């Protein structure tokens, strides 16, 4: 029996496309492949030993509690440690201001859900992370681009945009910008 599921989809679903990141990852999952398109670190640079040590420490100290479902905000001792780190740098922050996500894409999606309505303006670098644009488009936002140079987003052009437009937020990567690889000397 064939059923036309599309008639049940919400309007927003018409803006959804297959994940370009997922397609790219399927092509470059081989550790022998060096891809300049996916922004993947070299396999031999992963700190496997240090991650194993950290995992063992957590399991030894917190036991089964770390394997149980937890709060959606993330592992509390990690949130507290992050807050403490930034408090020492002068930020007024506590664990309740920290949210642990599964990665950048989940963060971009959450921010988009909170801030973007249809027609909202987002400023992005040109070029920028393709899947961020997919997330913004899903929430029917519009984006304005600002060219990048060797130091990142061209701030003088950004000022002009901000004077003339009501922008919800600016999406920028100050370090190891994807896809350009620009690293701001001020970071």
C-alpha positions as protocol buffer text, in pm:
chain_id: "A"
residue {
  index: 1
  type: UNK
  ca { x: 0 y: 0 z: 0 }
}
residue {
  index: 2
  type: UNK
  ca { x: 140 y: 338 z: -100 }
}
residue {
  index: 3
  type: UNK
  ca { x: 61 y: 635 z: 117 }
}
residue {
  index: 4
  type: UNK
  ca { x: 138 y: 994 z: 24 }
}
residue {
  index: 5
  type: UNK
  ca { x: 315 y: 1101 z: 342 }
}
residue {
  index: 6
  type: UNK
  ca { x: 397 y: 1439 z: 191 }
}
residue {
  index: 7
  type: UNK
  ca { x: 38 y: 1556 z: 245 }
}
residue {
  index: 8
  type: UNK
  ca { x: 97 y: 1526 z: 622 }
}
residue {
  index: 9
  type: UNK
  ca { x: 421 y: 1727 z: 623 }
}
residue {
  index: 10
  type: UNK
  ca { x: 431 y: 2074 z: 773 }
}
residue {
  index: 11
  type: UNK
  ca { x: 501 y: 2374 z: 551 }
}
residue {
  index: 12
  type: UNK
  ca { x: 857 y: 2396 z: 686 }
}
residue {
  index: 13
  type: UNK
  ca { x: 933 y: 2046 z: 551 }
}
residue {
  index: 14
  type: UNK
  ca { x: 927 y: 2184 z: 199 }
}
residue {
  index: 15
  type: UNK
  ca { x: 1251 y: 2366 z: 287 }
}
residue {
  index: 16
  type: UNK
  ca { x: 1422 y: 2048 z: 406 }
}
residue {
  index: 17
  type: UNK
  ca { x: 1684 y: 1876 z: 196 }
}
residue {
  index: 18
  type: UNK
  ca { x: 1909 y: 1580 z: 260 }
}
residue {
  index: 19
  type: UNK
  ca { x: 2205 y: 1661 z: 478 }
}
residue {
  index: 20
  type: UNK
  ca { x: 2500 y: 1766 z: 265 }
}
residue {
  index: 21
  type: UNK
  ca { x: 2726 y: 1690 z: 558 }
}
residue {
  index: 22
  type: UNK
  ca { x: 2595 y: 1332 z: 578 }
}
residue {
  index: 23
  type: UNK
  ca { x: 2654 y: 1286 z: 205 }
}
residue {
  index: 24
  type: UNK
  ca { x: 3006 y: 1426 z: 233 }
}
residue {
  index: 25
  type: UNK
  ca { x: 3086 y: 1212 z: 537 }
}
residue {
  index: 26
  type: UNK
  ca { x: 2985 y: 895 z: 355 }
}
residue {
  index: 27
  type: UNK
  ca { x: 3239 y: 977 z: 87 }
}
residue {
  index: 28
  type: UNK
  ca { x: 3528 y: 1059 z: 318 }
}
residue {
  index: 29
  type: UNK
  ca { x: 3482 y: 811 z: 605 }
}
residue {
  index: 30
  type: UNK
  ca { x: 3791 y: 620 z: 491 }
}
residue {
  index: 31
  type: UNK
  ca { x: 4093 y: 714 z: 710 }
}
residue {
  index: 32
  type: UNK
  ca { x: 4311 y: 687 z: 398 }
}
residue {
  index: 33
  type: UNK
  ca { x: 4120 y: 972 z: 232 }
}
residue {
  index: 34
  type: UNK
  ca { x: 4243 y: 1326 z: 292 }
}
residue {
  index: 35
  type: UNK
  ca { x: 3953 y: 1560 z: 225 }
}
residue {
  index: 36
  type: UNK
  ca { x: 3983 y: 1934 z: 203 }
}
residue {
  index: 37
  type: UNK
  ca { x: 3605 y: 1967 z: 177 }
}
residue {
  index: 38
  type: UNK
  ca { x: 3480 y: 1819 z: 502 }
}
residue {
  index: 39
  type: UNK
  ca { x: 3686 y: 1998 z: 763 }
}
residue {
  index: 40
  type: UNK
  ca { x: 3783 y: 1667 z: 921 }
}
residue {
  index: 41
  type: UNK
  ca { x: 4093 y: 1649 z: 1142 }
}
residue {
  index: 42
  type: UNK
  ca { x: 4360 y: 1392 z: 1067 }
}
residue {
  index: 43
  type: UNK
  ca { x: 4280 y: 1059 z: 1232 }
}
residue {
  index: 44
  type: UNK
  ca { x: 4624 y: 1037 z: 1395 }
}
residue {
  index: 45
  type: UNK
  ca { x: 4569 y: 1368 z: 1577 }
}
residue {
  index: 46
  type: UNK
  ca { x: 4285 y: 1240 z: 1794 }
}
residue {
  index: 47
  type: UNK
  ca { x: 4391 y: 1224 z: 2162 }
}
residue {
  index: 48
  type: UNK
  ca { x: 4268 y: 866 z: 2207 }
}
residue {
  index: 49
  type: UNK
  ca { x: 4480 y: 797 z: 2516 }
}
residue {
  index: 50
  type: UNK
  ca { x: 4367 y: 1119 z: 2690 }
}
residue {
  index: 51
  type: UNK
  ca { x: 4001 y: 1054 z: 2609 }
}
residue {
  index: 52
  type: UNK
  ca { x: 4037 y: 700 z: 2743 }
}
residue {
  index: 53
  type: UNK
  ca { x: 4195 y: 835 z: 3063 }
}
residue {
  index: 54
  type: UNK
  ca { x: 3915 y: 1090 z: 3108 }
}
residue {
  index: 55
  type: UNK
  ca { x: 3645 y: 828 z: 3046 }
}
residue {
  index: 56
  type: UNK
  ca { x: 3805 y: 589 z: 3295 }
}
residue {
  index: 57
  type: UNK
  ca { x: 3831 y: 867 z: 3555 }
}
residue {
  index: 58
  type: UNK
  ca { x: 3463 y: 954 z: 3515 }
}
residue {
  index: 59
  type: UNK
  ca { x: 3354 y: 589 z: 3524 }
}
residue {
  index: 60
  type: UNK
  ca { x: 3574 y: 518 z: 3828 }
}
residue {
  index: 61
  type: UNK
  ca { x: 3436 y: 819 z: 4018 }
}
residue {
  index: 62
  type: UNK
  ca { x: 3073 y: 834 z: 3910 }
}
residue {
  index: 63
  type: UNK
  ca { x: 3011 y: 473 z: 3806 }
}
residue {
  index: 64
  type: UNK
  ca { x: 2677 y: 386 z: 3652 }
}
residue {
  index: 65
  type: UNK
  ca { x: 2539 y: 736 z: 3708 }
}
residue {
  index: 66
  type: UNK
  ca { x: 2725 y: 860 z: 3399 }
}
residue {
  index: 67
  type: UNK
  ca { x: 2565 y: 590 z: 3184 }
}
residue {
  index: 68
  type: UNK
  ca { x: 2213 y: 670 z: 3298 }
}
residue {
  index: 69
  type: UNK
  ca { x: 1989 y: 918 z: 3120 }
}
residue {
  index: 70
  type: UNK
  ca { x: 2072 y: 1265 z: 3241 }
}
residue {
  index: 71
  type: UNK
  ca { x: 1937 y: 1612 z: 3210 }
}
residue {
  index: 72
  type: UNK
  ca { x: 1905 y: 1757 z: 2864 }
}
residue {
  index: 73
  type: UNK
  ca { x: 2149 y: 2034 z: 2961 }
}
residue {
  index: 74
  type: UNK
  ca { x: 2435 y: 1783 z: 2974 }
}
residue {
  index: 75
  type: UNK
  ca { x: 2662 y: 1622 z: 3231 }
}
residue {
  index: 76
  type: UNK
  ca { x: 2653 y: 1851 z: 3536 }
}
residue {
  index: 77
  type: UNK
  ca { x: 3017 y: 1818 z: 3648 }
}
residue {
  index: 78
  type: UNK
  ca { x: 3127 y: 1914 z: 3295 }
}
residue {
  index: 79
  type: UNK
  ca { x: 2889 y: 2211 z: 3287 }
}
residue {
  index: 80
  type: UNK
  ca { x: 3022 y: 2322 z: 3626 }
}
residue {
  index: 81
  type: UNK
  ca { x: 3385 y: 2285 z: 3511 }
}
residue {
  index: 82
  type: UNK
  ca { x: 3318 y: 2492 z: 3199 }
}
residue {
  index: 83
  type: UNK
  ca { x: 3143 y: 2761 z: 3405 }
}
residue {
  index: 84
  type: UNK
  ca { x: 3434 y: 2769 z: 3652 }
}
residue {
  index: 85
  type: UNK
  ca { x: 3683 y: 2805 z: 3368 }
}
residue {
  index: 86
  type: UNK
  ca { x: 3501 y: 3105 z: 3223 }
}
residue {
  index: 87
  type: UNK
  ca { x: 3440 y: 3259 z: 3566 }
}
residue {
  index: 88
  type: UNK
  ca { x: 3819 y: 3263 z: 3615 }
}
residue {
  index: 89
  type: UNK
  ca { x: 3844 y: 3454 z: 3284 }
}
residue {
  index: 90
  type: UNK
  ca { x: 3610 y: 3723 z: 3418 }
}
residue {
  index: 91
  type: UNK
  ca { x: 3272 y: 3609 z: 3287 }
}
residue {
  index: 92
  type: UNK
  ca { x: 2974 y: 3608 z: 3521 }
}
residue {
  index: 93
  type: UNK
  ca { x: 2854 y: 3255 z: 3453 }
}
residue {
  index: 94
  type: UNK
  ca { x: 2739 y: 2945 z: 3639 }
}
residue {
  index: 95
  type: UNK
  ca { x: 2650 y: 2590 z: 3535 }
}
residue {
  index: 96
  type: UNK
  ca { x: 2294 y: 2699 z: 3453 }
}
residue {
  index: 97
  type: UNK
  ca { x: 2435 y: 2914 z: 3172 }
}
residue {
  index: 98
  type: UNK
  ca { x: 2607 y: 2614 z: 3007 }
}
residue {
  index: 99
  type: UNK
  ca { x: 2443 y: 2372 z: 2766 }
}
residue {
  index: 100
  type: UNK
  ca { x: 2630 y: 2069 z: 2634 }
}
residue {
  index: 101
  type: UNK
  ca { x: 2536 y: 1969 z: 2278 }
}
residue {
  index: 102
  type: UNK
  ca { x: 2638 y: 1684 z: 2054 }
}
residue {
  index: 103
  type: UNK
  ca { x: 2818 y: 1920 z: 1820 }
}
residue {
  index: 104
  type: UNK
  ca { x: 2808 y: 2243 z: 1626 }
}
residue {
  index: 105
  type: UNK
  ca { x: 2513 y: 2144 z: 1412 }
}
residue {
  index: 106
  type: UNK
  ca { x: 2291 y: 2075 z: 1712 }
}
residue {
  index: 107
  type: UNK
  ca { x: 2388 y: 2415 z: 1855 }
}
residue {
  index: 108
  type: UNK
  ca { x: 2313 y: 2590 z: 1527 }
}
residue {
  index: 109
  type: UNK
  ca { x: 1973 y: 2418 z: 1510 }
}
residue {
  index: 110
  type: UNK
  ca { x: 1884 y: 2514 z: 1868 }
}
residue {
  index: 111
  type: UNK
  ca { x: 1985 y: 2877 z: 1817 }
}
residue {
  index: 112
  type: UNK
  ca { x: 1784 y: 2887 z: 1494 }
}
residue {
  index: 113
  type: UNK
  ca { x: 1475 y: 2750 z: 1671 }
}
residue {
  index: 114
  type: UNK
  ca { x: 1501 y: 3017 z: 1939 }
}
residue {
  index: 115
  type: UNK
  ca { x: 1580 y: 3324 z: 1730 }
}
residue {
  index: 116
  type: UNK
  ca { x: 1458 y: 3277 z: 1375 }
}
residue {
  index: 117
  type: UNK
  ca { x: 1116 y: 3352 z: 1236 }
}
residue {
  index: 118
  type: UNK
  ca { x: 1025 y: 3359 z: 870 }
}
residue {
  index: 119
  type: UNK
  ca { x: 1212 y: 3647 z: 705 }
}
residue {
  index: 120
  type: UNK
  ca { x: 1453 y: 3706 z: 996 }
}
residue {
  index: 121
  type: UNK
  ca { x: 1794 y: 3833 z: 887 }
}
residue {
  index: 122
  type: UNK
  ca { x: 2116 y: 3650 z: 971 }
}
residue {
  index: 123
  type: UNK
  ca { x: 2456 y: 3787 z: 874 }
}
residue {
  index: 124
  type: UNK
  ca { x: 2706 y: 3523 z: 761 }
}
residue {
  index: 125
  type: UNK
  ca { x: 3057 y: 3528 z: 624 }
}
residue {
  index: 126
  type: UNK
  ca { x: 3113 y: 3469 z: 254 }
}
residue {
  index: 127
  type: UNK
  ca { x: 3189 y: 3182 z: 232 }
}
residue {
  index: 128
  type: UNK
  ca { x: 3037 y: 3010 z: 534 }
}
residue {
  index: 129
  type: UNK
  ca { x: 2950 y: 2665 z: 671 }
}
residue {
  index: 130
  type: UNK
  ca { x: 2702 y: 2514 z: 428 }
}
residue {
  index: 131
  type: UNK
  ca { x: 2499 y: 2320 z: 683 }
}
residue {
  index: 132
  type: UNK
  ca { x: 2452 y: 2637 z: 892 }
}
residue {
  index: 133
  type: UNK
  ca { x: 2283 y: 2791 z: 589 }
}
residue {
  index: 134
  type: UNK
  ca { x: 2065 y: 2479 z: 563 }
}
residue {
  index: 135
  type: UNK
  ca { x: 1956 y: 2524 z: 926 }
}
residue {
  index: 136
  type: UNK
  ca { x: 1879 y: 2894 z: 880 }
}
residue {
  index: 137
  type: UNK
  ca { x: 1684 y: 2819 z: 562 }
}
residue {
  index: 138
  type: UNK
  ca { x: 1479 y: 2552 z: 738 }
}
residue {
  index: 139
  type: UNK
  ca { x: 1345 y: 2827 z: 966 }
}
residue {
  index: 140
  type: UNK
  ca { x: 1284 y: 3042 z: 657 }
}
residue {
  index: 141
  type: UNK
  ca { x: 1540 y: 3305 z: 752 }
}
residue {
  index: 142
  type: UNK
  ca { x: 1714 y: 3526 z: 501 }
}
residue {
  index: 143
  type: UNK
  ca { x: 2085 y: 3588 z: 518 }
}
residue {
  index: 144
  type: UNK
  ca { x: 2314 y: 3869 z: 422 }
}
residue {
  index: 145
  type: UNK
  ca { x: 2675 y: 3789 z: 339 }
}
residue {
  index: 146
  type: UNK
  ca { x: 2989 y: 3976 z: 432 }
}
residue {
  index: 147
  type: UNK
  ca { x: 3309 y: 3889 z: 246 }
}
residue {
  index: 148
  type: UNK
  ca { x: 3601 y: 3745 z: 441 }
}
residue {
  index: 149
  type: UNK
  ca { x: 3963 y: 3850 z: 412 }
}
residue {
  index: 150
  type: UNK
  ca { x: 4277 y: 3709 z: 574 }
}
residue {
  index: 151
  type: UNK
  ca { x: 4159 y: 3835 z: 916 }
}
residue {
  index: 152
  type: UNK
  ca { x: 3801 y: 3712 z: 890 }
}
residue {
  index: 153
  type: UNK
  ca { x: 3479 y: 3905 z: 833 }
}
residue {
  index: 154
  type: UNK
  ca { x: 3535 y: 4252 z: 684 }
}
residue {
  index: 155
  type: UNK
  ca { x: 3412 y: 4457 z: 978 }
}
residue {
  index: 156
  type: UNK
  ca { x: 3369 y: 4785 z: 788 }
}
residue {
  index: 157
  type: UNK
  ca { x: 3117 y: 4616 z: 555 }
}
residue {
  index: 158
  type: UNK
  ca { x: 2945 y: 4456 z: 854 }
}
residue {
  index: 159
  type: UNK
  ca { x: 2894 y: 4801 z: 1010 }
}
residue {
  index: 160
  type: UNK
  ca { x: 2708 y: 4918 z: 699 }
}
residue {
  index: 161
  type: UNK
  ca { x: 2474 y: 4619 z: 713 }
}
residue {
  index: 162
  type: UNK
  ca { x: 2401 y: 4664 z: 1083 }
}
residue {
  index: 163
  type: UNK
  ca { x: 2317 y: 5033 z: 1032 }
}
residue {
  index: 164
  type: UNK
  ca { x: 2066 y: 4955 z: 755 }
}
residue {
  index: 165
  type: UNK
  ca { x: 1910 y: 4625 z: 863 }
}
residue {
  index: 166
  type: UNK
  ca { x: 1749 y: 4467 z: 1166 }
}
residue {
  index: 167
  type: UNK
  ca { x: 1967 y: 4160 z: 1211 }
}
residue {
  index: 168
  type: UNK
  ca { x: 1873 y: 3875 z: 1449 }
}
residue {
  index: 169
  type: UNK
  ca { x: 2231 y: 3754 z: 1485 }
}
residue {
  index: 170
  type: UNK
  ca { x: 2569 y: 3724 z: 1318 }
}
residue {
  index: 171
  type: UNK
  ca { x: 2701 y: 3376 z: 1247 }
}
residue {
  index: 172
  type: UNK
  ca { x: 3079 y: 3376 z: 1239 }
}
residue {
  index: 173
  type: UNK
  ca { x: 3364 y: 3140 z: 1315 }
}
residue {
  index: 174
  type: UNK
  ca { x: 3660 y: 3334 z: 1458 }
}
residue {
  index: 175
  type: UNK
  ca { x: 3900 y: 3043 z: 1427 }
}
residue {
  index: 176
  type: UNK
  ca { x: 3951 y: 2773 z: 1163 }
}
residue {
  index: 177
  type: UNK
  ca { x: 3663 y: 2915 z: 961 }
}
residue {
  index: 178
  type: UNK
  ca { x: 3484 y: 2650 z: 755 }
}
residue {
  index: 179
  type: UNK
  ca { x: 3522 y: 2634 z: 454 }
}
residue {
  index: 180
  type: UNK
  ca { x: 3799 y: 2895 z: 413 }
}
residue {
  index: 181
  type: UNK
  ca { x: 4029 y: 2783 z: 697 }
}
residue {
  index: 182
  type: UNK
  ca { x: 4088 y: 3146 z: 799 }
}
residue {
  index: 183
  type: UNK
  ca { x: 4227 y: 3183 z: 1148 }
}
residue {
  index: 184
  type: UNK
  ca { x: 4182 y: 3527 z: 1298 }
}
residue {
  index: 185
  type: UNK
  ca { x: 4508 y: 3671 z: 1435 }
}
residue {
  index: 186
  type: UNK
  ca { x: 4302 y: 3827 z: 1716 }
}
residue {
  index: 187
  type: UNK
  ca { x: 4161 y: 3499 z: 1846 }
}
